[in-house]
């Protein structure tokens, strides 16, 4: 009996120093797939390796031997003794494995629930499995259902809607202030990683220009080049406050970069247009009193963290809905899997019908040889149609009984009723 087996580790079960060993070499994926393809006890396999998880999904008729082979594979890939990582592994069989993989693809098992990257990583792993011919009927079907489930979760829940990163939360907050960010001008003060991420999010919202200031002007030039923006000198910040709509600060300065007096003197030049400060620096770059000025809005990293905590709670609620979808889809997949048990009998039934049909055509050849090719084709189509209609009910009957514990009795009855085990030359 074929078992679906899933063995892996993730960010919760294994420290990064163990996970990175298994993902250290870029060709480990191919090595793993080739190894499993050439291992007799493993029938089909997929190897998923990311910074947060290593998963092997396979089918086998001998789960204990397959698990032993997979442990040996992991040991070779990571150059680690099995005893050093075996306690970090989890193992799922059959529908538990399917439920786990559906959950992974739907980002319910991710470090950040709802993150979109994992689905793309699974699609890449499946593509590599097909290229290396390690996937087959069961895993092909499982992967396509996995993609369907992940899409359904994203469509029918709001698990991906709320901002859960500092940079993305900042952009979402800016959208609430301005309603739309199209045509807005943005000034970045500082060139750190969060500034770059925020810039990427803002570019997707259609802002009209990016200006970047940094004490090291060369760093400003580099970041500006990535987004077709303009680098400005640190001394030009004051003059920019009358022109831009959004200022994002992320420097390591121990003193305020933006002061109350500095902003106040630019208000008249702005003609009451709002100015939005996103201060993600610690210590803060914007003097808190700036927020007291009319039409000036200041949000620091604690404000953004509060938004993120709220959004994470919302995602957790949506995860409950998503898990219900996953469970429903697991049931559907299990029903399909059980129908595979009736496939050999259905194939035998169709083969016997085809043999009988061909034999009867041969017997009637002398009476039919005067017919034109078009007439022969019409008779052939008619005969096949009659046979298909006769077979339809017993085939549907078998599929309907696929999940019954006494399926074997139904299969035996069908094979005896239609005498399917009789030698073909006896038909």
C-alpha positions as CSV (number, residue, x, y, z in Angstrom):
1,X,0.0,0.0,0.0
2,X,1.4,3.4,-1.0
3,X,2.1,5.9,1.7
4,X,2.6,9.6,1.4
5,X,5.6,10.5,3.6
6,X,6.7,14.0,4.6
7,X,9.9,14.5,6.6
8,X,11.3,17.9,7.4
9,X,12.4,20.7,9.7
10,X,11.5,24.3,9.9
11,X,12.3,27.6,11.8
12,X,10.5,26.3,14.9
13,X,12.1,22.8,15.1
14,X,15.6,23.4,14.0
15,X,18.2,26.3,14.6
16,X,19.5,28.1,11.6
17,X,23.0,26.5,11.9
18,X,21.4,23.1,11.1
19,X,19.0,24.3,8.4
20,X,21.8,26.2,6.6
21,X,23.9,23.0,6.4
22,X,21.3,21.3,4.3
23,X,20.9,24.3,2.0
24,X,24.6,25.3,1.9
25,X,25.3,24.1,-1.7
26,X,23.2,25.4,-4.6
27,X,23.0,21.9,-6.3
28,X,21.7,20.1,-3.2
29,X,18.2,20.1,-4.7
30,X,19.3,18.1,-7.7
31,X,21.5,15.8,-5.7
32,X,18.5,15.0,-3.4
33,X,16.1,14.3,-6.3
34,X,18.6,12.1,-8.1
35,X,19.3,10.2,-4.9
36,X,15.6,9.6,-4.2
37,X,14.8,8.7,-7.8
38,X,17.5,6.0,-7.7
39,X,16.4,4.7,-4.2
40,X,14.1,1.6,-4.8
41,X,11.9,2.2,-1.7
42,X,11.0,5.7,-2.8
43,X,8.6,5.9,-5.8
44,X,8.0,9.7,-6.1
45,X,9.7,12.7,-4.5
46,X,9.9,16.4,-4.1
47,X,12.7,18.3,-2.3
48,X,11.9,21.8,-0.8
49,X,14.8,23.8,0.7
50,X,14.4,27.5,1.9
51,X,16.1,29.6,4.5
52,X,13.3,28.6,7.0
53,X,12.6,25.0,6.1
54,X,13.8,21.7,4.5
55,X,11.1,19.3,3.4
56,X,11.1,16.0,1.6
57,X,7.8,14.8,0.3
58,X,7.6,11.3,-1.2
59,X,5.5,8.2,-1.8
60,X,6.7,4.8,-0.8
61,X,5.5,1.2,-0.2
62,X,7.9,0.9,2.7
63,X,7.8,3.9,5.0
64,X,10.4,2.7,7.4
65,X,13.0,2.0,4.7
66,X,12.2,5.3,3.0
67,X,12.7,7.2,6.2
68,X,16.0,5.6,6.8
69,X,17.1,6.5,3.2
70,X,15.9,10.1,3.7
71,X,17.9,10.4,7.0
72,X,21.0,9.2,5.1
73,X,20.4,11.7,2.4
74,X,20.1,14.6,4.8
75,X,23.2,13.5,6.6
76,X,25.1,13.5,3.3
77,X,23.7,16.9,2.1
78,X,24.4,18.6,5.4
79,X,27.6,16.6,6.2
80,X,26.2,16.0,9.7
81,X,25.7,12.8,11.7
82,X,22.1,11.8,11.9
83,X,22.2,12.1,15.7
84,X,22.9,15.8,15.3
85,X,19.6,16.6,13.6
86,X,17.1,13.7,14.1
87,X,15.5,15.4,17.1
88,X,14.8,18.5,14.9
89,X,12.7,16.6,12.4
90,X,9.0,16.1,12.1
91,X,7.4,13.2,10.2
92,X,3.9,13.1,8.7
93,X,2.2,10.2,7.0
94,X,-0.6,10.2,4.4
95,X,-3.4,12.8,5.1
96,X,-1.3,14.4,7.9
97,X,1.4,14.9,5.3
98,X,-1.1,16.4,2.8
99,X,-2.5,18.7,5.5
100,X,0.9,19.9,6.5
101,X,2.0,20.6,2.9
102,X,-1.3,22.4,2.1
103,X,-0.7,24.5,5.2
104,X,2.9,25.3,4.2
105,X,1.9,26.4,0.8
106,X,-0.9,28.6,2.3
107,X,1.8,30.2,4.5
108,X,0.1,29.0,7.7
109,X,3.3,27.3,8.8
110,X,5.5,30.3,8.0
111,X,7.5,32.5,10.4
112,X,5.2,35.3,9.3
113,X,1.7,34.0,8.6
114,X,0.5,35.1,5.2
115,X,3.9,35.8,3.6
116,X,3.7,35.1,-0.2
117,X,7.2,33.8,-0.9
118,X,6.7,30.2,0.1
119,X,4.2,29.4,-2.7
120,X,6.7,30.5,-5.3
121,X,9.4,28.4,-3.6
122,X,7.2,25.3,-3.7
123,X,6.4,25.9,-7.4
124,X,10.1,26.0,-8.1
125,X,10.7,22.8,-6.1
126,X,8.0,21.0,-8.1
127,X,9.4,22.3,-11.4
128,X,12.8,20.8,-10.4
129,X,11.1,17.5,-9.5
130,X,9.4,17.3,-12.9
131,X,12.6,18.2,-14.7
132,X,14.4,15.4,-12.8
133,X,11.5,13.0,-13.4
134,X,11.1,12.3,-9.7
135,X,7.4,13.2,-9.4
136,X,4.6,11.0,-10.6
137,X,0.8,10.5,-10.6
138,X,0.2,11.1,-6.9
139,X,2.6,13.9,-6.3
140,X,1.6,15.6,-9.5
141,X,-2.0,15.6,-8.4
142,X,-1.0,16.7,-4.9
143,X,1.1,19.6,-6.1
144,X,-1.7,20.9,-8.4
145,X,-4.2,20.7,-5.5
146,X,-1.6,22.4,-3.3
147,X,-1.5,25.4,-5.7
148,X,-5.3,25.4,-5.8
149,X,-5.6,25.4,-2.0
150,X,-3.0,28.3,-1.6
151,X,-4.9,30.4,-4.2
152,X,-8.2,29.6,-2.5
153,X,-6.9,30.7,0.9
154,X,-5.6,33.9,-0.5
155,X,-8.9,34.6,-2.4
156,X,-11.3,33.6,0.4
157,X,-9.5,35.0,3.4
158,X,-7.6,38.2,4.3
159,X,-4.6,36.4,5.5
160,X,-2.3,38.5,3.3
161,X,-4.0,41.8,3.6
162,X,-2.6,43.4,6.7
163,X,0.9,44.9,6.9
164,X,3.3,42.9,9.1
165,X,6.7,44.5,8.4
166,X,7.9,47.9,9.5
167,X,8.5,49.1,5.9
168,X,5.2,47.8,4.6
169,X,3.2,49.1,7.6
170,X,4.7,52.6,7.0
171,X,3.5,52.6,3.4
172,X,0.0,51.3,4.4
173,X,-0.1,54.1,6.9
174,X,0.8,56.7,4.3
175,X,-2.0,55.4,2.1
176,X,-4.5,56.0,4.9
177,X,-3.3,59.6,5.3
178,X,-3.3,60.5,1.6
179,X,-5.8,57.9,0.3
180,X,-3.7,57.5,-2.8
181,X,0.1,57.8,-3.2
182,X,0.1,58.4,-6.9
183,X,2.0,61.5,-7.8
184,X,3.4,62.0,-4.3
185,X,7.0,63.0,-3.7
186,X,9.1,61.2,-1.1
187,X,12.3,62.1,0.7
188,X,14.4,59.3,2.3
189,X,16.9,60.3,5.0
190,X,19.2,57.4,5.5
191,X,19.9,54.4,3.2
192,X,19.4,51.3,5.4
193,X,17.7,48.1,4.6
194,X,14.2,49.2,5.8
195,X,14.5,52.4,3.8
196,X,15.2,50.3,0.6
197,X,12.2,48.0,1.4
198,X,9.9,51.0,2.0
199,X,11.1,52.5,-1.3
200,X,10.2,49.3,-3.2
201,X,6.7,49.3,-1.7
202,X,6.3,53.0,-2.4
203,X,7.3,52.6,-6.1
204,X,4.5,50.1,-6.5
205,X,2.0,52.7,-5.3
206,X,2.9,55.1,-8.2
207,X,4.8,57.9,-6.4
208,X,6.2,60.5,-8.7
209,X,9.7,60.9,-7.3
210,X,12.2,59.7,-4.8
211,X,14.9,61.9,-3.2
212,X,17.5,60.4,-1.0
213,X,19.8,62.1,1.6
214,X,22.6,60.5,3.5
215,X,25.6,61.8,5.3
216,X,27.7,59.6,3.0
217,X,26.6,61.1,-0.4
218,X,27.9,58.0,-2.3
219,X,25.5,55.8,-0.4
220,X,22.7,58.1,-1.4
221,X,23.8,57.9,-5.0
222,X,23.7,54.1,-4.9
223,X,20.2,53.8,-3.5
224,X,18.9,56.6,-5.8
225,X,20.2,54.6,-8.8
226,X,18.1,51.6,-7.9
227,X,14.9,53.6,-8.1
228,X,15.7,56.2,-10.7
229,X,15.7,58.8,-7.9
230,X,17.7,61.8,-7.0
231,X,20.5,62.0,-4.4
232,X,20.7,65.2,-2.4
233,X,23.2,66.6,0.1
234,X,22.4,66.3,3.8
235,X,22.5,70.1,3.9
236,X,19.6,70.3,1.4
237,X,17.1,68.5,3.6
238,X,15.7,71.8,5.0
239,X,14.8,73.1,1.6
240,X,13.2,69.8,0.6
241,X,10.6,70.0,3.4
242,X,8.6,72.5,1.5
243,X,8.4,70.3,-1.6
244,X,7.9,66.7,-0.6
245,X,4.8,64.9,0.8
246,X,6.4,62.1,2.7
247,X,9.7,62.0,4.7
248,X,11.0,58.6,5.8
249,X,13.9,58.8,8.3
250,X,16.2,55.8,9.2
251,X,19.6,57.2,10.3
252,X,21.7,56.2,13.3
253,X,22.0,59.8,14.4
254,X,21.9,60.3,18.2
255,X,20.4,63.8,17.7
256,X,17.2,64.8,15.9
257,X,17.6,65.3,12.2
258,X,14.2,67.0,11.9
259,X,13.3,69.6,14.5
260,X,10.1,71.5,15.4
261,X,11.4,74.9,14.3
262,X,12.8,73.4,11.1
263,X,9.4,72.1,10.0
264,X,7.4,75.1,11.3
265,X,9.2,77.6,9.1
266,X,8.3,75.5,6.0
267,X,4.6,75.3,6.8
268,X,3.7,78.6,5.0
269,X,5.6,77.5,1.9
270,X,3.6,74.3,1.8
271,X,0.3,76.2,1.7
272,X,-1.3,73.9,4.2
273,X,-0.6,70.7,2.2
274,X,-0.1,67.7,4.6
275,X,3.4,66.4,5.3
276,X,3.8,62.9,6.6
277,X,6.9,61.8,8.6
278,X,7.7,58.1,9.1
279,X,10.4,57.8,11.7
280,X,11.7,54.2,11.8
281,X,15.0,55.2,13.5
282,X,16.0,54.3,17.1
283,X,16.9,56.7,18.6
284,X,14.2,58.9,16.8
285,X,15.2,61.2,14.0
286,X,12.2,63.5,14.2
287,X,11.5,65.6,17.2
288,X,8.1,64.5,18.7
289,X,6.8,68.0,19.0
290,X,6.7,68.2,15.2
291,X,3.4,66.2,15.4
292,X,1.8,69.2,17.1
293,X,2.0,71.3,14.0
294,X,-1.1,71.7,11.8
295,X,-1.4,69.2,8.9
296,X,1.9,67.6,10.0
297,X,1.8,63.9,10.9
298,X,4.6,62.0,12.7
299,X,4.6,58.2,13.3
300,X,7.6,56.5,15.0
301,X,8.6,52.9,15.1
302,X,6.4,52.2,18.2
303,X,3.3,53.4,16.3
304,X,4.1,51.1,13.4
305,X,4.8,48.1,15.8
306,X,1.3,48.7,17.3
307,X,-0.2,48.5,13.8
308,X,1.8,45.3,13.1
309,X,0.6,43.7,16.4
310,X,-3.0,44.5,15.5
311,X,-2.5,43.1,12.0
312,X,-0.8,40.0,13.2
313,X,-3.8,39.3,15.4
314,X,-6.1,39.8,12.4
315,X,-4.0,37.3,10.4
316,X,-4.3,34.8,13.2
317,X,-8.1,35.1,13.0
318,X,-7.9,34.7,9.2
319,X,-5.7,31.6,9.7
320,X,-8.5,29.8,11.4
321,X,-10.7,30.3,8.3
322,X,-7.7,29.2,6.1
323,X,-7.2,26.0,8.2
324,X,-10.9,25.1,7.6
325,X,-10.3,25.5,3.8
326,X,-7.2,23.3,4.1
327,X,-9.0,20.6,6.0
328,X,-11.8,20.5,3.4
329,X,-9.3,20.2,0.6
330,X,-7.5,17.4,2.4
331,X,-10.8,15.5,2.5
332,X,-11.2,16.0,-1.3
333,X,-7.7,14.8,-2.0
334,X,-8.2,11.7,0.2
335,X,-11.3,10.8,-1.7
336,X,-9.4,11.1,-5.0
337,X,-6.5,9.0,-3.6
338,X,-8.8,6.2,-2.7
339,X,-10.2,6.1,-6.2
340,X,-6.8,5.0,-7.4
341,X,-7.5,1.6,-5.8
342,X,-10.3,1.0,-8.3
343,X,-8.3,2.2,-11.3
344,X,-6.8,-1.3,-12.1
345,X,-10.3,-2.9,-12.1
346,X,-11.7,0.0,-14.3
347,X,-8.8,-0.4,-16.7
348,X,-9.4,-4.2,-16.9
349,X,-13.1,-3.6,-17.5
350,X,-12.4,-1.2,-20.3
351,X,-9.8,-3.5,-21.8
352,X,-12.2,-6.4,-21.8
353,X,-14.9,-4.4,-23.5
354,X,-12.5,-3.2,-26.1
355,X,-11.2,-6.8,-26.8
356,X,-14.8,-8.0,-27.2
357,X,-15.7,-5.1,-29.5
358,X,-12.7,-5.8,-31.7
359,X,-13.4,-9.5,-31.8
360,X,-17.0,-9.0,-32.8
361,X,-15.9,-6.6,-35.6
362,X,-13.6,-9.3,-36.9
363,X,-16.4,-11.9,-36.9
364,X,-18.7,-9.5,-38.8
365,X,-16.0,-8.3,-41.2
366,X,-17.4,-10.3,-44.2
367,X,-20.8,-8.7,-43.7
368,X,-19.4,-5.2,-43.3
369,X,-16.7,-5.2,-45.9
370,X,-19.0,-3.7,-48.6
371,X,-19.5,-0.6,-46.5
372,X,-17.7,2.6,-47.2
373,X,-15.0,3.9,-44.8
374,X,-17.4,6.6,-43.6
375,X,-20.1,4.0,-42.9
376,X,-17.6,1.8,-41.0
377,X,-16.6,4.8,-39.0
378,X,-20.2,5.6,-38.1
379,X,-20.7,2.0,-36.9
380,X,-17.5,2.1,-34.9
381,X,-18.5,5.3,-33.2
382,X,-22.0,3.9,-32.4
383,X,-20.5,0.7,-31.0
384,X,-18.1,2.6,-28.7
385,X,-20.9,4.9,-27.5
386,X,-23.0,1.9,-26.5
387,X,-20.1,0.2,-24.7
388,X,-19.2,3.5,-22.8
389,X,-22.8,3.9,-21.7
390,X,-23.0,0.3,-20.5
391,X,-19.7,0.7,-18.6
392,X,-20.5,4.1,-17.1
393,X,-22.8,2.8,-14.3
394,X,-20.4,0.1,-12.9
395,X,-17.5,2.5,-13.1
396,X,-19.4,5.2,-11.2
397,X,-20.5,2.5,-8.7
398,X,-16.9,1.5,-8.1
399,X,-15.7,5.1,-7.6
400,X,-18.5,5.8,-5.2
401,X,-17.4,2.8,-3.1
402,X,-13.7,3.8,-3.1
403,X,-13.7,5.1,0.4
404,X,-15.5,2.0,1.9
405,X,-13.6,-0.3,4.2
406,X,-15.0,-3.3,2.3
407,X,-13.9,-1.9,-1.1
408,X,-12.1,-5.2,-1.7
409,X,-15.4,-7.0,-1.7
410,X,-16.8,-4.7,-4.3
411,X,-13.7,-5.1,-6.5
412,X,-13.9,-8.9,-6.2
413,X,-17.5,-8.8,-7.0
414,X,-16.9,-6.7,-10.1
415,X,-14.0,-8.8,-11.3
416,X,-16.1,-12.0,-10.9
417,X,-19.2,-10.5,-12.4
418,X,-17.4,-9.5,-15.5
419,X,-15.0,-12.4,-15.4
420,X,-12.0,-9.9,-15.6
421,X,-9.4,-12.4,-14.5
422,X,-10.0,-14.7,-17.5
423,X,-7.1,-14.9,-20.0
424,X,-7.5,-12.6,-22.9
425,X,-7.3,-15.4,-25.4
426,X,-10.2,-17.1,-23.7
427,X,-12.5,-14.1,-24.3
